Amino acid sequence: MAFISHYNRFCFFVLLMLLRIASAQLSSDYYATTCPRALSVVRSSVINAVVKEHRMGASLLRLHFHDCFVNGCDASVLLDDTSNFTGEKTALPNVRSLRGFEVIDTIKSQLESLCPGVVSCADILAVAARDSVLLFGGPSWTVQLGRRDSTTASLSDANTELPSPSLDLKDLISSFSTKGFSAKEMVALSGSHTMGQARCQMFRDRIYNETNINSEFATFLKSNCTQSSGTDDNLSPLDITSPVFFDNAYFKNLVDSKGLLHSDQQLFSGGSTDSLVTTYSNSSGTFYTDFANAMLKMGNLSPLTGTSGQIRTNCRKTN
């Protein structure tokens, strides 16, 4: 009888967990009745922002990545510091480089006027990232919705959980593995560096001290990135070939030893991911498919759902 009792309790526990998982699932039509114009508002705002500044597309994509990799896709990256916590904006991977906050503010303001207290900042980040990729000629994917926003942020977690551009291949694989990503998904997500720019401070050591770099490429970069700290903030495109398009040129650059960051070139440097880089360099379709699938998976990193978190009315601060 005791065994039956324990068994019944175990079955109840499993059923309860399954119900919780089911209720926590995201869905593509989450705002279909509560805010049917939500996605079109995000898209039009992203278009306007990219028209004003082409670089903004890459910045919005990076915001989503830097949000999800620190305690899940909960818009914690958007929170300003308070007396209770120091947020993620001043973390080393973010300070003086993370951008697009004003675009998110604009989108949120429009949605609050249209559907007050309905659309989360975390979902705005996810949709804006997808729309940015699509605008630059990249693949689309069906964004799953229903995330809620965190009520706190962590400077220390942002400093430790975001992969550094100085990581070697084994550490890159390990960093992504802790988030549940395979090496293949890590390489696909790294393809987002077909957009955007990096500061001289992030690649100075590579162009002056590393040998697995195209010499003409290094010489070209040195003209805008001297060994003096006075050029720390000078920018160079992550994809020198087609910086204003989302394509597979990033991987072709790696094959030619033209990766801007140390972590970029590590993907094609005699290691286990060389074959993946070669595949993506030869097939944009394969890259697009794998990238879209990896972005969908990233968007599902530990979202707050149900009654967890809140729907912020201002993405920069808790309600």
Phi, psi and chi 1 to 4 in degrees:
 res  aa     phi    psi   chi1   chi2   chi3   chi4
   1 MET       -  -37.9  -68.1  -62.4  -68.2      -
   2 ALA   -63.6  -39.2      -      -      -      -
   3 PHE   -62.1  -43.6  170.0   79.2      -      -
   4 ILE   -62.1  -41.7  -65.5  174.8      -      -
   5 SER   -61.8  -46.3  176.8      -      -      -
   6 HIS   -63.6  -38.4  -75.4  -57.3      -      -
   7 TYR   -64.4  -42.7  177.6   78.0      -      -
   8 ASN   -62.8  -40.7  -72.3  -20.3      -      -
   9 ARG   -65.3  -38.1  -77.2 -159.6  -66.9  -90.9
  10 PHE   -64.0  -44.7  172.4   77.0      -      -
  11 CYS   -61.8  -40.5  -70.4      -      -      -
  12 PHE   -63.0  -41.5  175.4   77.3      -      -
  13 PHE   -63.0  -44.7  174.6   76.9      -      -
  14 VAL   -62.2  -44.4  170.4      -      -      -
  15 LEU   -61.8  -42.1  178.5   61.0      -      -
  16 LEU   -61.3  -43.2 -177.0   62.0      -      -
  17 MET   -65.0  -40.1  -69.1  -56.6  -63.5      -
  18 LEU   -64.3  -39.2  -71.5  173.2      -      -
  19 LEU   -65.4  -40.0  -72.4  172.3      -      -
  20 ARG   -64.2  -41.5  -74.5  179.2  176.8  175.8
  21 ILE   -63.8  -44.2  -68.4  170.7      -      -
  22 ALA   -62.4  -41.2      -      -      -      -
  23 SER   -72.2  -20.2   65.8      -      -      -
  24 ALA   -91.6   -3.6      -      -      -      -
  25 GLN   -67.5  143.8  -73.9 -179.9  -17.9      -
  26 LEU   -84.3  162.2  -53.7  178.3      -      -
  27 SER  -144.2  152.4   65.2      -      -      -
  28 SER   -74.2  -21.8   60.1      -      -      -
  29 ASP  -108.6   28.2   59.6   -8.0      -      -
  30 TYR   -56.5  -35.5 -171.7   80.6      -      -
  31 TYR  -102.9   14.9  -60.9  113.6      -      -
  32 ALA   -56.7  -37.3      -      -      -      -
  33 THR  -106.3  -28.5   56.7      -      -      -
  34 THR   -85.5  -26.9   55.0      -      -      -
  35 CYS  -160.2   71.9 -166.2      -      -      -
  36 PRO   -61.5  -20.6   19.1  -30.8      -      -
  37 ARG   -95.3    6.3  -70.5  178.0   52.3 -161.5
  38 ALA   -55.7  -49.7      -      -      -      -
  39 LEU   -66.4  -37.0  -61.5 -172.2      -      -
  40 SER   -69.8  -33.1   62.1      -      -      -
  41 VAL   -64.7  -44.4  167.8      -      -      -
  42 VAL   -61.8  -47.6  176.2      -      -      -
  43 ARG   -62.4  -45.2  175.9  159.9  -62.4 -172.9
  44 SER   -64.1  -36.0   62.2      -      -      -
  45 SER   -68.9  -38.9  -64.8      -      -      -
  46 VAL   -65.1  -43.0  170.2      -      -      -
  47 ILE   -58.3  -47.9  -68.8  172.3      -      -
  48 ASN   -60.3  -41.2  -69.7  -23.2      -      -
  49 ALA   -67.0  -40.5      -      -      -      -
  50 VAL   -72.0  -34.3  169.7      -      -      -
  51 VAL   -62.8  -40.1  167.3      -      -      -
  52 LYS   -70.2  -38.0  -70.4  179.0 -178.7  177.0
  53 GLU  -148.1  109.6 -175.6 -168.7    6.6      -
  54 HIS   -58.6  -34.8 -147.5   75.1      -      -
  55 ARG   -63.2  -19.9 -177.1 -173.8  171.4 -161.5
  56 MET   -62.9  -28.2 -171.1   53.3   66.7      -
  57 GLY   -59.0  -46.7      -      -      -      -
  58 ALA   -66.0  -35.9      -      -      -      -
  59 SER   -64.8  -39.4  -62.2      -      -      -
  60 LEU   -70.3  -36.9  -67.5  172.0      -      -
  61 LEU   -63.4  -42.2  174.9   58.3      -      -
  62 ARG   -67.2  -35.4 -171.9  165.0 -179.3 -106.9
  63 LEU   -58.2  -44.0 -100.6 -176.2      -      -
  64 HIS   -64.5  -43.5 -178.8   43.8      -      -
  65 PHE   -62.2  -47.1  176.2   84.9      -      -
  66 HIS   -70.2  -22.0  -80.1 -131.9      -      -
  67 ASP   -74.1  -52.0  177.8   40.1      -      -
  68 CYS   -66.6  -32.9  -68.9      -      -      -
  69 PHE   -77.6   -8.2 -105.9   60.6      -      -
  70 VAL  -115.2   96.6 -178.3      -      -      -
  71 ASN    62.2   26.6  -61.1  -40.8      -      -
  72 GLY    93.1  171.0      -      -      -      -
  73 CYS   -81.5   82.6  -53.5      -      -      -
  74 ASP  -130.5   12.7   59.4    3.0      -      -
  75 ALA    62.6   20.4      -      -      -      -
  76 SER   -64.5  -27.2   58.4      -      -      -
  77 VAL   -64.6  -19.4   71.7      -      -      -
  78 LEU   -86.5  -14.1  -57.0  176.4      -      -
  79 LEU   -74.4  133.3  -72.5  171.5      -      -
  80 ASP   -76.6  160.6  -69.4  -24.8      -      -
  81 ASP   -63.1  148.3  -62.4  -13.6      -      -
  82 THR  -131.8 -179.2   71.7      -      -      -
  83 SER   -70.5  -17.2   58.0      -      -      -
  84 ASN   -95.0  -23.6  -64.1  -39.1      -      -
  85 PHE  -156.3  154.7   62.8   82.4      -      -
  86 THR   -99.9  123.1  -57.9      -      -      -
  87 GLY   -76.2 -167.3      -      -      -      -
  88 GLU   -94.3   -9.3  -61.2  162.8   23.2      -
  89 LYS   -65.3  -28.7  -68.0 -179.7  177.7  179.4
  90 THR   -99.2    9.4   55.0      -      -      -
  91 ALA   -63.8  152.2      -      -      -      -
  92 LEU   -54.8  -40.6  -70.4  176.1      -      -
  93 PRO   -72.4  -12.0  -17.3   32.4      -      -
  94 ASN  -111.4  -33.9  -63.3  -23.6      -      -
  95 VAL   -61.8  134.0   67.2      -      -      -
  96 ARG    62.1   14.8  -69.4  160.9   53.0 -156.1
  97 SER  -138.5  -32.7   67.7      -      -      -
  98 LEU   -74.9  131.3 -149.5   56.9      -      -
  99 ARG  -137.2  171.9  -49.2  167.0   67.8 -110.2
 100 GLY   100.8    3.2      -      -      -      -
 101 PHE   -60.5  -38.5  -60.8  107.9      -      -
 102 GLU   -67.0  -33.5  -65.7   79.4    7.8      -
 103 VAL   -64.9  -43.9  176.8      -      -      -
 104 ILE   -63.3  -39.6  -57.7  -59.0      -      -
 105 ASP   -58.2  -44.1  -70.4  -19.7      -      -
 106 THR   -63.3  -45.4  -62.4      -      -      -
 107 ILE   -61.9  -45.0  -64.3  171.0      -      -
 108 LYS   -63.0  -42.1 -178.0   59.6  175.0  174.9
 109 SER   -60.4  -42.8  177.5      -      -      -
 110 GLN   -64.7  -41.7  -67.1  175.5   -0.8      -
 111 LEU   -71.0  -32.8  -71.4  172.9      -      -
 112 GLU   -67.0  -32.6  -77.1  -59.5  -55.6      -
 113 SER   -71.4  -34.7  -63.4      -      -      -
 114 LEU   -83.9  -45.6 -171.1   65.5      -      -
 115 CYS  -140.6   80.9  -42.8      -      -      -
 116 PRO   -58.3  130.9  -21.3   32.8      -      -
 117 GLY    67.5   25.1      -      -      -      -
 118 VAL  -111.5  -53.0  173.1      -      -      -
 119 VAL   -91.2  127.0 -177.6      -      -      -
 120 SER   -80.6  156.4   69.8      -      -      -
 121 CYS   -66.7  -34.6  -57.5      -      -      -
 122 ALA   -63.0  -40.1      -      -      -      -
 123 ASP   -69.9  -36.1  -82.9  -11.5      -      -
 124 ILE   -58.8  -44.8  -67.4  172.4      -      -
 125 LEU   -59.7  -43.4  -73.9  172.6      -      -
 126 ALA   -65.2  -43.4      -      -      -      -
 127 VAL   -71.5  -40.5  176.6      -      -      -
 128 ALA   -62.8  -36.2      -      -      -      -
 129 ALA   -64.8  -46.9      -      -      -      -
 130 ARG   -60.5  -45.9 -171.9  -87.6  -48.0  -85.5
 131 ASP   -65.3  -33.6  -69.5  -12.0      -      -
 132 SER   -65.0  -45.2  -65.6      -      -      -
 133 VAL   -61.3  -44.5  170.1      -      -      -
 134 LEU   -63.2  -40.6 -169.7   58.4      -      -
 135 LEU   -63.8  -28.9  -80.8  174.2      -      -
 136 PHE   -90.7    9.9  -82.7   71.7      -      -
 137 GLY    94.3    8.6      -      -      -      -
 138 GLY   -87.8 -173.3      -      -      -      -
 139 PRO   -75.6  162.4   30.9  -36.9      -      -
 140 SER  -111.2  163.4 -176.7      -      -      -
 141 TRP  -152.8  158.2   58.2   92.1      -      -
 142 THR   -84.1  107.7  -57.3      -      -      -
 143 VAL   -71.6  128.8  177.9      -      -      -
 144 GLN   -82.2  138.2  -60.5  -60.2  -63.9      -
 145 LEU  -125.3  163.8  -55.8  165.5      -      -
 146 GLY   120.9    8.0      -      -      -      -
 147 ARG   -67.9  152.8  -58.6  167.5 -170.2   80.9
 148 ARG  -116.7  168.9  -71.3  168.4   65.6   85.0
 149 ASP   -98.0  144.4  -57.4  -38.0      -      -
 150 SER   -72.1  163.3   69.5      -      -      -
 151 THR  -110.8    9.2   56.1      -      -      -
 152 THR  -154.3  171.1 -171.1      -      -      -
 153 ALA  -146.6  165.5      -      -      -      -
 154 SER  -137.2  113.6  172.1      -      -      -
 155 LEU   -62.2  -44.9  175.0   70.2      -      -
 156 SER   -64.6  -40.1   60.7      -      -      -
 157 ASP   -66.5  -38.2  -72.5  -13.1      -      -
 158 ALA   -64.4  -35.3      -      -      -      -
 159 ASN   -71.5  -24.6  -84.0  -35.4      -      -
 160 THR  -105.7  -25.8   56.5      -      -      -
 161 GLU   -94.6  -19.9  -65.9 -173.1   23.0      -
 162 LEU   -84.7  130.0  -70.8  166.0      -      -
 163 PRO   -66.2  137.3   20.2  -29.9      -      -
 164 SER   -85.0  147.5  164.4      -      -      -
 165 PRO   -69.3   -5.3   23.4  -33.8      -      -
 166 SER   -97.0    2.5   64.7      -      -      -
 167 LEU   -70.5  143.6  -67.9 -178.0      -      -
 168 ASP   -80.5  170.1  -68.9  -26.8      -      -
 169 LEU   -57.4  -46.6  178.6   60.2      -      -
 170 LYS   -62.3  -35.2   65.3  178.9  179.8   62.2
 171 ASP   -75.9  -32.3  -65.0  -41.1      -      -
 172 LEU   -63.4  -46.8  -77.0  168.4      -      -
 173 ILE   -60.2  -41.8  -67.5  173.7      -      -
 174 SER   -66.9  -42.2  175.6      -      -      -
 175 SER   -61.3  -44.4  176.3      -      -      -
 176 PHE   -73.8  -31.8  -81.8   75.2      -      -
 177 SER   -63.0  -35.5  177.0      -      -      -
 178 THR   -63.7  -20.1   60.8      -      -      -
 179 LYS   -97.6    3.3  -57.8  -63.6  179.2 -177.8
 180 GLY    92.9   12.3      -      -      -      -
 181 PHE   -98.7  143.1  -67.7  102.9      -      -
 182 SER   -80.3  169.6   65.5      -      -      -
 183 ALA   -61.6  -37.5      -      -      -      -
 184 LYS   -61.8  -44.0  177.4 -179.2  177.3  179.9
 185 GLU   -67.9  -34.5  -70.0  165.1  -27.4      -
 186 MET   -62.2  -44.9 -179.8  -88.6  -71.0      -
 187 VAL   -65.6  -42.1  174.6      -      -      -
 188 ALA   -61.0  -46.5      -      -      -      -
 189 LEU   -64.8  -33.1  -71.8  172.3      -      -
 190 SER   -62.8  -23.3  -63.2      -      -      -
 191 GLY   -61.8  -11.8      -      -      -      -
 192 SER   -62.6  -16.4   62.4      -      -      -
 193 HIS   -74.7    7.7  -75.7 -176.8      -      -
 194 THR   -72.4  -11.2 -172.9      -      -      -
 195 MET  -119.2  156.0  -60.0  164.7   62.1      -
 196 GLY    92.5  179.7      -      -      -      -
 197 GLN  -135.3  163.9  -56.7  179.6   71.7      -
 198 ALA  -130.8  151.1      -      -      -      -
 199 ARG   -78.6  147.2  -64.4  161.3   54.9 -130.7
 200 CYS   -50.5  -38.5  163.5      -      -      -
 201 GLN   -57.9  -28.3 -173.8  179.1   21.5      -
 202 MET   -81.2  -19.4  -63.1  -65.6  104.2      -
 203 PHE  -128.8    7.3   59.1   85.1      -      -
 204 ARG   -58.5  -47.4  178.1 -177.1  -75.0  120.0
 205 ASP   -61.4  -36.4 -174.3   64.8      -      -
 206 ARG   -64.9  -47.2  168.4  155.3  167.7   74.6
 207 ILE   -76.7  -18.6   64.0  175.7      -      -
 208 TYR  -102.5  -23.5  -76.4   98.5      -      -
 209 ASN  -122.8  -14.6  -61.7  -42.8      -      -
 210 GLU   -94.6  152.1  -64.0 -173.5    9.1      -
 211 THR  -102.8  -20.1   56.8      -      -      -
 212 ASN   -87.2   53.7   61.6  -20.0      -      -
 213 ILE  -139.4  137.8 -174.5  169.3      -      -
 214 ASN   -57.4  125.2  179.3  -76.0      -      -
 215 SER   -64.6  -39.6   57.7      -      -      -
 216 GLU   -66.2  -38.1  -67.8 -178.9    0.6      -
 217 PHE   -62.5  -46.0  177.2   57.7      -      -
 218 ALA   -62.3  -43.5      -      -      -      -
 219 THR   -62.0  -42.4  -61.0      -      -      -
 220 PHE   -60.3  -43.4  171.5   75.5      -      -
 221 LEU   -68.4  -33.7  -68.7  169.4      -      -
 222 LYS   -63.5  -24.4  -71.2  173.9 -177.2  176.6
 223 SER   -66.7  -23.9   64.4      -      -      -
 224 ASN  -112.2   -3.1 -169.5   45.7      -      -
 225 CYS  -140.6   86.5 -179.2      -      -      -
 226 THR   -80.1  175.6   68.3      -      -      -
 227 GLN   -78.7   -2.1  -69.0 -178.2  -61.6      -
 228 SER   -85.5  143.2  164.3      -      -      -
 229 SER   -67.2  -10.7   59.7      -      -      -
 230 GLY   -66.5  -14.6      -      -      -      -
 231 THR  -107.6   15.9   59.0      -      -      -
 232 ASP   -50.8  -40.7  -81.1   -0.9      -      -
 233 ASP   -93.5    2.0  -68.6  -27.6      -      -
 234 ASN   -65.5  139.1  -72.2    1.6      -      -
 235 LEU  -103.9  146.3  -60.8  170.9      -      -
 236 SER  -136.2  146.1  -71.1      -      -      -
 237 PRO   -68.6  140.6   22.6  -32.0      -      -
 238 LEU   -66.3  -28.9  -70.3  158.6      -      -
 239 ASP  -118.6  101.2  173.0    1.4      -      -
 240 ILE   -69.0  -22.0 -166.9   68.0      -      -
 241 THR   -80.6  -49.0  -54.8      -      -      -
 242 SER  -142.4   69.9   54.6      -      -      -
 243 PRO   -67.4  -14.2   24.5  -34.1      -      -
 244 VAL  -106.2   14.2  -64.5      -      -      -
 245 PHE  -130.3  146.8  -63.5  101.5      -      -
 246 PHE   -91.4  106.4 -169.5  101.9      -      -
 247 ASP  -148.7 -166.0   54.5   23.7      -      -
 248 ASN   -99.8   13.5   66.4  -25.1      -      -
 249 ALA   -62.5  -28.6      -      -      -      -
 250 TYR   -54.2  -44.1  165.4   79.1      -      -
 251 PHE   -73.0  -34.7  -63.2  105.0      -      -
 252 LYS   -63.3  -37.5  -65.0  179.4 -179.8 -179.8
 253 ASN   -62.6  -40.6  -67.1  -22.3      -      -
 254 LEU   -63.0  -41.0  -62.8 -174.5      -      -
 255 VAL   -61.3  -31.6  172.8      -      -      -
 256 ASP   -91.7   12.8  -67.6  -25.1      -      -
 257 SER    61.6   37.2  -60.9      -      -      -
 258 LYS  -116.5   35.2  -66.0 -179.3  179.4  178.3
 259 GLY   -76.2  131.9      -      -      -      -
 260 LEU   -73.2  -47.6 -177.2   65.3      -      -
 261 LEU   -92.6  153.9  -55.9  176.1      -      -
 262 HIS   -55.6  -45.4  173.1   81.3      -      -
 263 SER   -64.8  -30.3   57.0      -      -      -
 264 ASP   -63.4  -54.9  -71.7  -29.6      -      -
 265 GLN   -67.0  -22.0 -163.9   59.2   54.0      -
 266 GLN   -60.9  -23.9  -77.8  -68.4  -65.0      -
 267 LEU   -69.7  -22.4  -56.9 -178.1      -      -
 268 PHE  -136.1   81.6 -168.7   85.9      -      -
 269 SER  -150.4   40.3 -167.7      -      -      -
 270 GLY    82.8   14.2      -      -      -      -
 271 GLY  -105.6 -166.9      -      -      -      -
 272 SER   -71.6  -14.5   59.6      -      -      -
 273 THR  -100.6    2.8   55.9      -      -      -
 274 ASP   -55.9  -42.5  -79.2   14.8      -      -
 275 SER   -65.8  -35.5   59.8      -      -      -
 276 LEU   -65.7  -43.9  -81.9  169.0      -      -
 277 VAL   -60.6  -43.2  170.9      -      -      -
 278 THR   -61.7  -43.2  -59.1      -      -      -
 279 THR   -59.9  -48.0  -64.1      -      -      -
 280 TYR   -67.6  -32.5  -68.6  154.0      -      -
 281 SER   -68.2  -25.5   71.2      -      -      -
 282 ASN   -96.7  -16.1  -69.3  -35.9      -      -
 283 SER  -140.6   99.9  173.8      -      -      -
 284 SER   -65.6  -31.9   58.0      -      -      -
 285 GLY   -63.2  -42.6      -      -      -      -
 286 THR   -63.9  -43.6  -57.9      -      -      -
 287 PHE   -60.7  -47.0  164.1   49.8      -      -
 288 TYR   -58.9  -44.9  -77.1    7.5      -      -
 289 THR   -62.8  -47.8  -62.7      -      -      -
 290 ASP   -67.9  -36.1  -69.8   -9.1      -      -
 291 PHE   -65.7  -47.0  179.1   80.7      -      -
 292 ALA   -60.5  -42.6      -      -      -      -
 293 ASN   -65.1  -39.2  -71.7  -25.1      -      -
 294 ALA   -69.2  -35.3      -      -      -      -
 295 MET   -67.4  -39.1  -73.8  -63.8  -66.1      -
 296 LEU   -59.9  -43.5  -96.4  174.0      -      -
 297 LYS   -65.8  -41.4 -177.3  172.6  178.6  176.7
 298 MET   -63.3  -38.1 -172.0  180.0   76.9      -
 299 GLY   -64.7  -14.2      -      -      -      -
 300 ASN   -99.8   11.8  -79.0  -39.0      -      -
 301 LEU   -71.2  107.7  -75.4  177.8      -      -
 302 SER    42.5   53.0  -54.3      -      -      -
 303 PRO   -71.9  149.4   29.6  -35.9      -      -
 304 LEU   -84.7  128.5  -62.4  173.9      -      -
 305 THR  -137.3  177.5   56.8      -      -      -
 306 GLY    64.6 -119.2      -      -      -      -
 307 THR  -103.0    3.3   57.5      -      -      -
 308 SER   -74.6  146.6  -60.8      -      -      -
 309 GLY    65.6 -151.1      -      -      -      -
 310 GLN  -157.8  173.3   60.4 -177.6 -145.7      -
 311 ILE  -104.9  102.0  -55.0  -63.1      -      -
 312 ARG   -66.2  142.9  -67.5 -175.1 -145.3  137.9
 313 THR   -87.1  -22.0   56.9      -      -      -
 314 ASN  -130.4  120.0  179.6  -22.5      -      -
 315 CYS   -65.9  -16.5  -69.7      -      -      -
 316 ARG   -86.4  -12.8  -66.7  174.3 -178.9  -98.5
 317 LYS  -148.7  155.7   59.4 -175.9 -177.7 -179.5
 318 THR   -74.3  159.4   59.2      -      -      -
 319 ASN   -66.8      -  -63.6  -17.6      -      -
